[in-house]
Amino acid sequence: MKKNEALLKVQDNKYYILASSTYADDRTRQLNSGDTFAIFDRWGDMRQIGKGTQGIYYQGTRFVSEMELELNDCRPILLSSNVKNENESLSIDLTNPTLEQASGKQLPEGVIHVSRSKFLQNNVCHERITLHNFGLETCDLLVTLSFHADFKDIFEIRGIARDRKGSLLPPEIPDQHHAKIVYHGLDNITRTTHFLFQPAPQKLEDQLATYRVELAPGEDFTINSTIVFQRGEEPSSFDDYANALDRMQVDLEQRKTKIAELFTSNEQFNNWINRSKHDLLSLLAPTPQGDYPYAGIPWYNTIFGRDGIITALETLWVAPNIARGVLRFLAARQATEEVPAWDAEPGKILHEVRNGEMAETGEIPFKQYYGGVDTTPLFLVLAGKYLQRTGDTETIRELWSALLKALEWIDTYGDVDGDGFVEYQQKTATGLANQGWKDSHDSISHQNGELAPYPVALCEVQGYVYDARRQVAYIARTLGENELADKLEKQAARLKELFNEKFWDEELGTYILALDGNKKPCRVIASNAGHCLFSGIATPEKAARTRQTLMNENMFTGWGIRTLSDREARYNPMSYHNGSVWPHDTAVIAAGMARYGFTEDVIRLTQALFDASLYIDLQRLPELYCGFPARKGEAPTTYPVACSPQAWSVASVFLLIQSFLQIRIDAMERKVSFRNPTLPEFMDHLWISNLKCGEGYLNFKIYREGTSVYVSILEKPEGWQVVHL
């Protein structure tokens, strides 16, 4: 999918972050809220150590690069730091080292408890620092908070060198409570960081707030720090700490209702579900068209078309409103003209949005970028599945024009060479060379390791186009457009026939990765073939062979399915796309296997990702991990710059559950059906409540008795039927 390298190479790999840019060894803590995210160290500070990624970022720019708390010019001792369960705040407990006081007396270690609580809210970072004296004598402390803002663009931090930069002005002190740092960018946008302190420090100068604190035994002293990020003429109003905290709690309660409740007999699996739910909710950003899941922290805290669509597909059954927001947002930003610098063509669906200085100036092409070959057909797939899941014909009618334009893009621009398959070819040297979900420069190759020349037709993209035509045919019939529906169904059937003729490789026992620009098959075994089961373009016989190939030890690591077989020339388990394991990729393949009835494999893949989660901090599946074989008693090997949380990874658990339950919700027919549901061995029962169905809710229990699995309906909407096949 996206890019991960930090001293950026100059050619095809220009926007990829090298694993040498890792922040993982710095033991960081992260928070996010909408367009803002923060990377703190475990003390709750921000310091430019290691690769210098710590800070608070707002809309693609680092608005705070350093902030450090000291007692008597010494760093406190760390006791613990934890992000709370719902990702809402970071709590840190510190104590003093042995300190020399102004009186000349020595303050022993461990007398002062320092509590720090930090949270983000829109474009504001709130912090409360409380010092408590547990000693028997009064102590005097010099408490300092140093701070700085460098206003670096996130792509600059990721390694792109810049010839010129804007103007960073000297800090200003408007009053004793308030310091601000201003940057005038090359994009003619002024960015300002406001640092506000309550109570006012005894001294506030340059980039240092100083408090002289005298604490009697048992006494507290509290500092409230508020950091406000202002872009251009945005209003800079904010709540105080207490009111902001109250509002955040209300928001947390409201957002919990956006996803159905799932509870199982396995406590560890419940922890995984809950962590995933809270992570996903924290990544939902409000837009004028509805909620949109930002792709991931830290590098992709913005809108990606493909990521948003796949996340919406993974969660469609438990949170259909996510899909509505994604569809409406992408339709509103559908390309209307050819702009080669953005890889834009009429009808094409957005790939990525950026709004930092380098995007605004055109130093990078991603301000509004369309270089994704699969996003447009996936947009159509989501629209059809959303209609069936919700019966929301009103939204689909609103989207109908955008859906037709997306179809037209497939017919007019998608098939570059007229062979019946959709290909991609880079339109500009500054854009992405590979434009499928595996978009690193070396992800599409031949058996000998040679990179495929363009234009490239990926196997999974043909499946998405097949499904897109079928889904729009379904929508067309619903809207009374029967002639169009007939045409699309015939086109889909023809594509399926042609695909199985040209992309199947009998010797490999799977679909080839791609056809290159010379129509030469890329005969490598890759996880892309599993997406052909997800879309339904595979025939039953070829699906069975593909399933066998993917579950072989050359592809299945025990932690999930590799992106590339360990027998291939370019295999490297530590690479981004050539041998690593991506949880969302494994979950999509599991859903494809469920479609063809391979339930035992669905359970194995569910077990694999669940086992991996048990070894990973917070049970939060990252964007990817290395593709080494699972070793008993050891964790998966970390990929050093993987995003975490990352939307389509944390959403994987919901798609896995749907896959082993084989649940299908059809609001148009007012029917919920289960097709041979099963449960993993580690789970005896599963309850699901507040599952939105039409105007009501479905509550049910799945449980095992002996070797059989049963469905017990506790509550269902009036007029709906539940069928257990």
N, C-alpha and C positions, 0 to 999 in steps of 0.2 A: 504494500500500500504506500505509505508516505515515506519520509526521508530520515535517515538517522546516521549522520556523520558530522563532526564539528570543525575540523580544519577542512574547509570545503574544497574539493577538487575543482579543477578549472573546466573540465569538459562536461561529459554527460552527467557527472555526479555532482554538479555545482551546488545543488540545494540539499545535499545529504549530509547528515551529521556523523562524523567518525565516532566509533565507539570510544576513542581516546578522549572524547569530551565529557566523559562520565561525571555525573554529580553523585552517583550512588554511594561512593566511598565516603562522601562528606556527611553521611547519616542525616539526611534532611527530613523535615516535616513540611507537608504541603496543605494549603487551604485554597479553595476556589469559590467564587461567587460571580456568575455571569461573565462579564468581560474582564474580571480581575482574578488573578491567582498569585499566590505567594509561595516562595521557597525559603523556609527558615532553617537554621541549624537547630540542633536539639535544645539549645538554650533559649530559643525564641529570637535569636539575633539574626542579622544578615551580615555576612562578611565575605569579602572577595578573596577566598582561598581556593586552592585546587584550580578548577577550570572556570571559576568565577560566574556561576549561574544563579547564586542566591539573590533574592530581591523580591520586590512586589511589582507585578506587571499589570498594566492596564491597556487594553486595546493595542496589544502588540509592542508596547514600549515599557522599559523598566523605569518606573517612577520613583522607586527607592532602591538604591544599590547597597547601602550600608546603614545599619542601625545596631548599636551595641550598648548594653547595660553594664555598668561597672560600679563596684562599691569600693571607695577609697582607692581608686585607680587599679583595682584588681577585678578579674573576672570571677563571678560567683561559681560555686561548685554545683554541678548538675546532680539533682536527685532523680528526677524523672521528667519525661515529656510525652504527652499523648494527644492524638487527635481524637475527639469524642466520636461516639458511635455513628452519629448522623452527619459527620463531616462538618459540623457547624462551627467548631472552635478548637483551638489548640490550648491545652493547659500545661504549664511548666512549673515545676517545683525546684527551687534553688536554695542554697544556703551560703553563708559567708566562709571564705578561707580565714586563716589566722590573719588579723589586720592590725596595723598600727593606727590608733585613734589620734585625733588632734591634741588630746590631753596628754599624750605620751603613753597611755595605758594600752596594753595589748588586748584585743578582742579575740577570745578563743574561737576556733573553728566550730561551726554548727550551732551558733547562738541565734542568728537571725534567719527566719524563714522568709524567702521571697517567693511570692505567688504571682505568676503572670498568666493572664487569660487574654487570648487574641481571637478576633473573628473578623471576617470580611463581610461587607454588605454593599452591594453595588460597587460604587467607586470610592469606598471608604474602608480603611483598616482601623478598627477600634482595639485598644489594649487597656487593661487595668493591671497595674503593678501594686501589690500590697506587701509591705514589710512588717513583720511581727517579731518583737523581741521576746524570746523565750528565756533570756538570761535573768540573773538576779540583780544586775546593776544597769543603770542608765548608760547607753552607748551613743556616741556621736558618729554619724556616717556622712560621707560625701557621696551622693548618688548622682551619677552622670548618665545621660543618654546622648551618644554621638550619632549623627545621621548625615546621609549624603544621597544625592540623586544624580545619576549620570545620564539618564534618558536615552540609553542605548536601545536601538531597535532589536527585537528578538532574533532577527536573522544575523545581525552583527554579533550578538552573543554566541550564536551558533557557528560563527566562524567566517562570515563573508567580510572581507576587508573593504573599507570605504575610502575613496579618495578625498571626499569633502564631508564635513559635518556642519550642523547648525551652530548657533551661539548659546553656550551655557553661561548664564549671568551669575554674578556673585550673589550669595544668599542675602535676602532682605529680612528685616525684623520689623514688621508693621506695628507690633506692640509686644508686651512682655509675655503674652500667652502664645504668640504666633510667629513662626518663621516660615519663609517660603523660598523655594528655588524655582527659577523660571528658565525654560529652554525655548528658543526660537528656532524651529526646524527649517530645513531646506524646502519643505513642502508649504511654507508660510503658515504653519499651524503653531500656535504657542501652547506649550504644555507646562503645567505648573503643579508642583507638589507643595501642599500646605501641611505644616507640622504644627499641631495645636496641643497645648499642655494645660491641664487643670489639676491642682492649683498652678499658678504661674511659678516658674523656676525663680530662685534667687538671682540667677544669672542666665541669660539667653543671648548667646552671641555666635556669630558665624554658623557653625554646625554642631553646637554643643549646648545642651540644657543641663544646668547644674542645680541640685537641691542640697542644702545643708540640713540634715535631719537629726534631731535628738529624740531618742526613743527610750522612754522609761520601761521598766519591766512590765510585760504584758500589754504594751501599747502597740497600736498599728499606725502606719502612715501609708496613704494611698495616692498614687499618681494615675490619672487618666490621660492617655495619649490618643489623639485622633489624627489620622493622616488622610488627607483628602486629595484625590487625583482629578485634575481639571484639564480637559482637552479643548482648546479653542475657547469659545465663549460659553461653554457648558456652565449651568448654575453650579455653585459649589456649596449648597446648603446641606446640612447633615443633622442627624439626631445626636444627643449626648449618649454616653455609654449605656446608661440604664434603659433609656427609651429604645435605643437601637437593639439592645438585647431582648427586650419585650417583643419588639416587632419581629425579630428573627424567630422567636419561639412560635409566634402566631403563624408565620410563613411556613415553618417546619411542619406544624400540624396540618396546614392546608395542603401541602404538597404530598403528604403521605397518602392521600386519597387518590392520587393519580395512577397508582398501580395496585392491582388486586392483591389481597393478602394470601400468602402461601405459608403453610406450616406442616412440617413432617414429623415423623417419629424419631428422626435422627437429629440430635441437637447440633452437631457440627455442620450438617447440611443446612439447617436453619440459619446458622451463622453466615454461611456462604450466601444464601438467598438474601438475608437482611443487609449484609455488607454490599452486595451487588445493587440492591434496591436503593440504598442511601447514596451510593456512588453515582448511580444513574440520575437520581433526582438532583444531586448537586451539580451535575453537568447540564441540566436543562436550563436553557437561557430563554427568557421571554423575548418574542419578536412581535411586530404588528400583526403577523399572521398566525401566531400561536407559539407554543413551546418548541424549541429546537435543541436537540442534544449536541453540545459542543463535542468535538472529536476526542480530546484528551489533554491531560496536564503532563508536562508543561508546554511542549512544543506546538500542540494543536488545539489550544484553547480558543477555537473559532469554529466557524461553520465549514464543514466539508459535505459535499453532496452525497458521495458514495457512503461515507460513514453514517450520516444521518439516516439515509434510506435503509441500510442494512440493520442499524440499531432499531429502527421503526419496525422492520420485518420481524426481528427477533422478539420484540415485545408486543406485537400487534394484538395477540390474543389476551394479554393481561393489561395493556395500556394503549388502547386504540387512539386516544387523543394525541399521542406523540406523533403517530403517522399523519394525522390531520395537519398538525403544525408544520411538519416537514414538507408535505405535499404543497400546502398553500405558500410557504416561503419560497420553495424552489420554483413554483409556477410564476410567482411575482418577479423572479429574476432570471427567467428564461431568456436566452440570447435572442436578439432580434435582427442582428446583422453580422456580417463577416468581419472579424477583427483578428487578423493572424497573430498579433502580439499577445492576445488573450486566448488563442485557440478557440475563438467563438465563431459559431455559425448559427443561422436562424433555426430556432427550435431546440437547440442543444441545452442541456441542463447543467447548471453550475457545478464546478468541481471544488472551488475553494475561495474563501473571502479573507482578505487581510486588510488592516487599516493602520498599520504602523507607518513611520516616516518613509521607509524604503519602498513600501508598496505605493504610497501616495506620490512619490517622485518617479516611480517607474524603474527604480534600481532592481527590483524583482517584479515579475509579471503577475503576482497573485492578488492584486487588489480586487479583481473580480475575474477569476480564471476558470476556463471551461475545458481544460485538458484532461478529461476523463472519458474513455470510450464506452464504459459500461453504465455511467450514471443515468444517461437518458433512457435506455431500456429498463433499468431498475426502477426509475421513476414511474414508468407505465405499469410495471409489475406491482409496485406498492399500491397504485391507484386502484387496480382491480381487486386486489386482496382486501384493501380497506373497505371498498363498497360491500363486498360479501360479508366481511366481519361486522360492519356497523349498519348497513342499510341506509347510509347517509347520502341519498341521491342529491340532496341540495348542494353539498360540497362538491360532489362529482360533476354536477351541471356547471358549477362555477369554474371547475377545472377543465371542462370539456375542450375548450379551444386550445389550451396548453397541451392537452393530451394529443390532439390531432397534429399540432405543430411538432411535437416530439416524434410522432410516427413519421411525419414528413422528413424530419432530419435523418431518421434511419434510412429511408428510401433514397433521399437525395444526396446526403453527405456521408452516411455511415459506410456504405459499400463503395470504397475508394476506387476499386478496379472492376466493378461490375460482375464479380464471380458469384454473387448470391450471399456472400458472407460480409459481416461488418468488420472493418479493419480500422487501425489508427495509424497516423503518420504525423510526426511533429511538424507544426506549422512555422515555428520560430525557434531560433537557436537558444533563446532564453527560457523556453518552456520545458516541460517534461518530455523525455525521450520515450519512455514506456508509459502507457496511459491506462493500463488495467490496474487492478488492486495491488499487484506486485509491480510497483512503478520505480524500483531502483534500476540503475542503468544496465546491470548485468543479469536481470532476472529472466530474460527470454533468450534461450540459447538452443543450439543443436547438441546432439549426442556427443560430439567431439569437443564441446565447450565453446565453439565459435558462436558469437552473438548473432542473432537473427537480423537480417536486413529488413527494412520497412518497405511497404506497409505490412503490419502484422495483424493476423486474425486469430485471436485467442479462443480456445475451446469454450471457456465458460461464458464468453460474451455471446456466442451463438445461442447458447442455452437461454441466456437472459432475453435475447431478441425473440426467440421462440415463445417463451413464456409471456413476453410483453404483448405479442400479437394475440395470444389466447386471452389474456386479461382484458385487453381493449375490446376484443370481440364480445366478451362477457358484459362489459360496460355498455357497448353499443346495443346489444340485445335488450338490456334493461331500459335503455333510453329509446327503444323503438327503431334503432338504426340497423335493421336486419340485413340489408344489402351489404353494408360495410362489415358487419359481423361475419357474413358468409365469406367475403373476400379475405378477411384476416385469418379465418380458420383454415382456408385453403393455403394461404401463404405459410402459415405455421406448419401445416402438414408437409408441405414441399421442403421447407427448411429442415425439418426433422429427418426426412429421407436423405437429403443431400448431405447433411452433417454426418449421419451415421455411415455414409458411404466414404466420405473424404477424411474424416477425423479419427476413425477407428483404426487401431493397430493391433492386429491379431497376435503378433509376436510379443508385444509388450503386455497384452491383456488389459489394455485401457485406452482411453482417448489420448491422442497426442496433445502436447501442450499448445501448439499453434501451427498455422501455416505462415511461412515467412513471405517476403515480398516477391520471391520467385516461385511461390506456390510449393516450396519444398517443405515437407513436414518436419517440425521440431520434435523428433522422436525421443522425448525424455519423459520420465515418470514424475509427475508433479501433482500437488494437491488440487490444482485447478480442475482436474477431471472429476473430482467429487462434486463440484458445483453443477456438473451436468446432470447429476442425480437430483439435486435440489430443484433444478428448473423443470425436470421431467422430459428433457430432450433425449435422454438415453432410452434405448429399447430395453425391455426386461432382461433379455439375455446378456446384453452388453453391460447393463447395470450390475448384474451378478458378477461378471468377470472383473469389472472395475472395483467393486466392493472388495473382492478377494485380493486384488493388487494393492489397494490402499491399506488393508489391514495386515499385510505382510510386514515382517519385522524391518524390512528395508524402508518402510514408510511410517509405521506405527511405533512410536518410541516408548509407549507406556504412559507418557504424559500427554499424548495427543498425536496428531498426524503431522509429519514433516511437510514443509512446503516443497521439498525436493528429495527424491530418493537418494539414499546413501551410496548408490551405485553410479550416480551420474558424475560427469567430469567436473561440474561446477559445485558439487556438494561441499558444503562447509556448515557444520552445525552452529557456528558462531556468526553466520552471515545474517543479513536482514531478511532476505527472501529465498535463499538457496539452501535450505536445510533446517531452518529454525521452526518452531511450533508457534502458531498463532491461535489462541483459544477460539476466536470467532470463526476462523477457517474450519477448525475441527467441529464446532457446533453446527455450522452450515452443512458440512458433509454428513453429520449425524442426522440432520433433518432430511437430507436426501436419501439416506439409507432407510429411514423410517418410511418414506414415501413408497419405497419398493418392498417393504415388509421385512427388512433385515433388523429385527428388533434386538437380537443378541448383540449385534455390533453397536447399536445405539446405546445399550447398557454399558458396554465396554468403554465407549468413548466418554460417556457420562462419568463413569468410575475414574477414568484417566484424568479428566479435568478436575473432578472433585478431589482426588488424591493430591494433585498438584497444588490445589488451593490450600490444603492443610499445611503445606510447608512454606507458604508465602505469607509475608507480613500482612496482617489484617484479613487474611483469606481473600485478598484482592487480586484477581487474575490480571496481570499486566498486559500490555499490548502484545508482547511476545516473550518467549524465553528460548534458550538455545536448544538445539535438537539432538543433544546427546541421548543415548538410551537411558531409560530410568534405572537408577542404581538403588538397591534396597536400602532403606533407612536414610537416604540422602534427598535433598531438595533438588528441583530442577535447576539447571545452571542459568543464572541471571543473564539477560541481555542488558548491557550496562546503561543504555539511554532509552529504554522502553518507557513509553508513557504509562502513567499509573496515577489515578484511575484513567481508563480509556473506555469510551462509551461502548463500542461493539464487543469489547472483551467482557466487561462487567454484565452486559446484557445476554451473554452466552448461556448462562444458567437457565434463563427463561425459555430459550429455544430448545434446550436439552429436555426440559420438563415437558414442553409441548410434544416433543418427539417421542418420548417413551410413553406418554399418556395417549398419543395419537388422537388428540382432541381437535375437533373442527367446529368452528362457530359460524353458522350461516344465518345472518340476520334477515336476509331476503326471504328465506324459507322459515325463519323463526325456529331454528333447529340446532341443537348441539349434539354432535355424534362422537362416539369413542370407537375406534377400530382396533380391537385386540390390545387394549391398554396393558401395560406391564409396569412393574416397579423394580428398581435395583434391589439387590439382596440386602443392602444396608438400610432399607426403608420398608417398614411394615404398612404404613398408611400415610396419606397426604390429604390435608384439608385445603380447600380453596374457597375463599369467601370474597364477597364484593366484586365478583366478576361481572362487569357490565355487559348486559345483553339487552339490546333495545332500550326501552325506558325503565327496565328493572335490573335486578341483580340475580346471579346464580350462585348458590352455595352448595358445595358437594364434598364428598369424601371418597377417596379411592383407597381400598384396603385389600390386603392379601389374606386369604384363608386357604391353607394347604398350598397347592400349586396353582390355584386360581386367583384372579384379581377381579374385584367387584367394584361397581360404582353405586354409591348411595347418594341420592339427591335430597338435600336438606331444605332447599328453597329454590324456586324457579319463577321467572316472570310469567304472568298470565298469558296463555295462548302459545307458549313455547313448548316444544317437545324435546326430550332427551332420549337418544337412541344409543344403545350399547351393541355394537356389531361384533 
